[in-house]
């Protein structure tokens, strides 16, 4: 591994190098900043880069290590934070001109926990405006492109987080996931994207504290990095009712991850409200399931008539955006992206009984999905119905799969993710191969607080269908 450039090393490898003084944290940050300077011009994954503060923080980590003050599990590891998440003293603009100049006075808890663990904030990653879209394309920051083919989208809304990790611009990233926002871009970019169990990671600064479906997400290249990152950021916080009073969980990668597949009961869902899956995606997902089956997993096909969605959920989602941001249209419409304006306007006339119905449907959906785990350990599906589309695509446009029109991108391309935001179950996307040079992901879902089972599956697939040695040309 010594001949592997630093930007292609994992977080755990970097931390080990810093602790053993093979490289200082300052040297790590300087090297990664140099790589960002080369790679980001093609990918556009950053809203801003915290170069001066990162160097200052790195020197402080080096001082602590020299003095032997403490063992920091992620010492010197560069990380990015999605532009939706508050960062102390650093602009958090949510991908919008509307929020320009918003400087939080405190870090969100997951950011604070990573810093305490020795990780170094290197920049804010791009997001769809106000976290509203499945593509990361804003008037303020432009389009975040796929590192594997920059003519294609990176996905959204955490497009910058996944693209940065995929291109070697920091090995770990904090994202958010309110409808697939950590998983969709991770699938597009060929990295891990996880939405933890609702209540595992504090999201204390989110506006919707009780009827929330948004979790702090995590993006990494390796399962070991994911385990290390989740161990640090899962926590109890008095201002988050879902995490208050809960004990921290330690996550790990098993020494023989493939052995954990023996007897694992997997329920396979080929479609989830959509009619069609891209033929290459279908082949790659089913090939991955065959590999898991040969290793001892038991695969069962889910009933085709299962109701996976809340019919009123989309309307309620739009109504929430209108309630939060509708007042901005009068003064800022001209600087807001068309996608967010459209979404806010759609929510203006949603009847109150539809919103109430959505809450009831969400409770029923949770119970339906929860019952599936009586006879299954994991639920798996494609993460997306097709690989990342071209950057000229708009999420409101009609898309085609296998030459057939299938509906708007927002519904037809990513029907698999939002269900588990509504139910709160942990979900992950894991790379399983490439279609025409673009990554394809498999989504897995586990029971509440069985997040370790998702890390176990990722580690097993990482061994059986290796992806960590593959890098896009933009990574150099």
N, C-alpha and C positions, 0 to 999 in steps of 0.2 A: 504493500500500500504506500510505501515511501515515495514511489514515482508518480502517485496520483496527485494532481494539483489540489491545493487547499480548498478551492471552491467546490470540488467534487467529493470532499470528505464529509462524513456524517457529523452531526452535533456531538455524539459521544466520542468520536475520534478527535475532534477539535478540542473538546474539554480535556481529554486525556493528554493531548500534546501540551496544552497550557499548564496543566497541573504538574507534568513531568519536566516542564521548562524546555521542551523541544522547540517551543515557539511562544513568544509572549502574546498576551491578549491584544496588545497594541499592534504587533505584527499581523495578527489575524485580521483585525479590523481594517488595517491599511491594505492588506491583500484583497479582501472581499470588496472594499470600496473601489479598488482598481478594476476588479472584474465587473462590478456594476457599471462603472463608467464605460466599459467596452460593450457589455451585453444589453444594457437597458435601452440604448438608442434604437434597437430593433424591436424590443418587446414592449416597452413603455409600461412597466409594472409598478412604478413608484409615483405617488402623489408628491412626496418630498423625501429627501435623503438627509439624515441627521449626522452628517459627517463629523462636524466639530464636537458635538456632544458625545458621539460614539467613541471618538478618540479619547476624550476626557474620561469617560466611563471605563474604557479599556485600561488606561493607566492606573485607575483606582483598583481594578481587579488585580493587576500585576503587583501593586503595593501590598494588597491583602495576602497574596500568595507568597511573596517574598518574606513577609512577617509571620507566615504560618498561622494566620488568624483563624481560618476555618476552611473546611472542605466545601467547595461550591459545586453542586452537581452539574451545572451547565456553564462553568467558568469560561469566559471568552467566546461563547457561542453567539454569533450574530443572529438576530431575529427581526422579523418585520411585524407590523401591526396594521390591520385594516383601517382605512381612513374613517370608518364609522365609530371606532373604539377610542374613548378618551385617553390622551397621553399628556402627562403633566408638562406644561411649558411648550408644547409642540402642537401646531395647528391640527385640529380635527375638523375637516371641512365636509365630510360625508360625500365627497366627489362633486361638490356643488359650489357655485358662486354665491349662493344664498348664505352659506355658512362660512364664507371667507373671513378670516381673522378670528375665528373661534379658538381661543387658547385655553384649554382646561387647566384648572389649578391642581388637579390630582390625577393620578393614573387609575384606570380601571384595575380591579383587583388582579386579574390574570397577568396584566402587564407588570404590576408591582411584584407579583410572585416570581415571574421569570427574572426580573432584575435582582431580586434577593438571592436567586439561585446562581447569579453570576452571568446570566445572559445579557447581551448588549443590544439595545434597540438601535437598528441601523437605518430604519426608514419606515414611512407610512405607505402601505400598499394601496393601489387604486381599487375603487369600488364603483359599481353602478351608482348613479346618483341616488342618495338617500337609501341605498341598498335595495332598489326597487326592481331590478331587471335581471334577466338570465344571461345578458351580455354585459361586458364592462366597457361602456362606450358613453362618454359624457362630453358636454360642451366645454367643461373646464379642463379636463385632462386628455381628451381624445380617446382613442381605442387602445385597449390593452390586447396585444396580439399573442397568438399561440406560439410558444417557443419552438414547437416541432415544425410549424409551417406558418410563417407570419402573415400569410394571406387569409388565415382562418382565425376565428374568435378564440379567446381563452376561456369563455364561459363567464358566468357571474352568479351572485354579485361580487364574490371575493376573487375576481379574476386576477388582480395583482398578487394576491397571496400565493395562489397556486403557480402562476407563471414565474414568480421570483424563485420559488423552491425548485421548480423544474429546470430553470436556467442556471442554477447554482448561485443565485444572488442571496444567499442565506439559507441554512438547512431547515429552519423551522419558522412557521408563521402562525400568528393568531388571526383568525378570521371570524365571521359570524355565519350562522345558518338558520334562516327563518323560513326557508322553503326549498332548501338544497344548496344554499349559497356557498358552503364549504365543499360540498360533494360534486356539484356540477362542474366547476372549473378544475377540480382535481382530476375528474374523469377525462376532461378535455386535454389536460396537460400531462397526464401520466404520473401522478403522484398520489399519495394517500390523502384523503380528506375525510375528517370525522366530525360528526355531530354527536357529542356525548349525551348521555341521559339528561333529560331536563332536571336540573337540580344538582348535577355533578360539579359543574364549574360556575362560579358566581358570575352573574350578569347584572350586578346591583345598580348599574347606571342606566339600564334600559327603561324606557318610559312605561311600557306595559308590564307591570310586575306580576299580576295575577292571571290574566287571560293571555299569557304570552305563549308564543310558539317559536321564539327565537332563542337559540343557544349560542354560546361562544364556541367557535369551531377551531380545529387544529389541522394544519397541513404540514406534512413532512415527506421525505423520500423513503425512509426506512421505518419498519415496525418498531425497532429498538428506540429510535428517536421519538416516535409517537408515544411509546410507553413512558419514556423519561419526561417528555413535555407534559403529558396528562398527570403524571405523579406530582409535578410541581404546581400546576395551575388548578387542580381540583381542590376545593377548599370550602370552608364555611364562612358565610358573611352575614352579619346581622341585618343588612339592608336588602338582602335578597331572600324573600320568604321561602323559596324552593331549596336553598342551601343552608339556611339558618339552623345551627345546632348539629350539623352533620359532621362526622369524622372524615379526615382525609384518607384516601385509598392509595395504596402502593401498587403500581402497575409494573409489569415486567414482560420479557420475552422468554418463553420456556426454552430449556436447553435442547429439547428435541421437538420442535413445533409440529412436525408432520405426524408424530405419534398421537397428538391430541385429536386427530381426525377420526380415529377408530371409533365407530359407533355414533359419531356426531349426526344428529337428525337435522336435515336441511330441507326446508320447504321452498320449492322453486316456483317463482312467479314470472312467466315469460312476458306477459303484458299486464298493465295495471290501469285499465280504462282506455288505453290506446289500442288501435287495431293492428298496427304493423310495427315491426322492428326491422331496422336495417339488416340485410342478410348477412353481412360480415360481422356485425355486432352479435347477432344471434349465434353464429358459428363459434366465435371466440368465447362467449359466455358458456355455451353448452360444452365446448371443449374443456374449459376450466372445470366445469362440474364433473366431467368424465375423469379428469385428473384427481379431483377430490374423492370421487367414488372409488377409484382404483386404490386410493390410500386408506379406504375404510369408511368413508362417510356414507350415510344412507340418504339418498336423494328421493324426494317425493314431490310430485307435481301438485301445485295448489289448485283448488277448485276454480274453474274458469268463471263461475258466476259470483265470486266473492265481491262484495261492495267495498272498494278500497278508498272511496272519497266521500267527503262531506259536500253534498250538492250546493249548499249555501256558502261554503267556505270561501270561494273566490270573491263573492259579493261582499262578504264581511271583511275580507282582507282589504279590498278597495275602500270600503267605508272607514276602516281604521286609518288608512293613509290620508283620506280626505279630512278626518277629524284632526289629525296631527299637523298636516301641511297645507290644507285647503286655503288657509288665510294668506299663504305666500303667493298665490297665483296673481293677485291684483298688482303687486309691485315687482314680481320677479319672473313672471312667465317667460319673458323674452330671453332670459339667461338660463332657463331650465331645459333639460332634455325633453324631447317630445314624448319619450316613453313614460317619464314620471308625471308629466302634465296629463297625459291620457289616463293614467291609472288614478290620479287624484280626482279627475273629472268623473270617471266611472263610479266613484264612490259617493258622489254628491247626492244621488237620489235613491240610495238603497233604503228600503223600508225598515223600520225598527224591528218589525217582527221577523224579518229575514236575518238580522243580526242575532236576535235571540234564538232563532231556529239553528243558526250555525253553531252556537254554543252547545245546544242539545245534541246536534249531530256529531259534534266533536267528542262528546262523552260516549255516545253510542259507538263511534268508530274505535275509540280506545278499547272498549270492552270486546268488540269483535276481534280486533288484532290481538289483544291479550289472550283470548281463548285459543288462538292458533298455537301459542307457546305451550299449551297443555300437551301437545303431541309433536312439538318441534323445538330444537335448540336455537336455530337461526332461520330467518327468512332471507332468501337471496333473489335478486333480479338483475337485469341490466341496470346500470346507473342512468343511462340516457338511451333513447331509442335510435340514435345515430351519432356518429362522430361529430366533432366541432364543425359548424358551418362556416362559410366564407364571411369575412368581415363586412361585406356589403349587405349581409342579411340583417333584418330588423325583427325583433321578437314578436311584433304584431302581424308580420307577414305570414302568408301561407307557406308551409314547407312541403317538400316531397320526400318520400322514402321509397326506395326501390321503384322510382318512376311514378308513384301514385301520390296525389295530393292528400294530405292527412290532417290539415288544420293549421292553426297558428303555431309558431315555434313555442310560445309560452306554454301551451297546453300539450302539443303533440310531441315535442322534443324531450320534455322532462316531466313526465307524468308519475315517475316513480318516487320522487323525493318528499313532496310536501305532506303526504300522508303521515309520515313519521315525525314531522314537526308538530302536527296536530295531536298525535298520540303521545309524544314525548319520548318514544323509544330511542335508544342509541342506534346510530346508523353510520356506516363507513363505505367509502368507495375504494376499491383495490384494483390496480392495473392488471389486466389479463392479456394484453397484446396490442397489436396495431392493425388498423384498417387504412390502406393507402397512405401509410406513414403517419397517421394520426392515432393517438392513444384511445383505448377503449377500457372502460371500467366495469367492474362487477360490484353491485351494492349488496351489503349484508346488514341485517337488522337483528338485534338481540333483545331479550327481556330487559326490563328496568335494572340498572346498575350491574348488568352483565357486560359492561364495556370491555372487560378483560377478554371475553370470548371473541370480540371483534379483533382485538390485537392478536390473539392466538391465530385466528384465521388468516389475517394479513401476513403473519410470520410464516405460516405454513405455505401460503401461495408464493410468498417471496422466495422460498426455497424451491418449490416445485415448478414455478413459472417465473424465473428471475426477471426482475425489471430494473434493479438498482444499478446495473452496469451500463444501461442504455442512457445516452445523453443526447439531447438535440444539438444541432450545429451551433445554435446561439449560445450554448454553454462553453464553447471553445474546446 
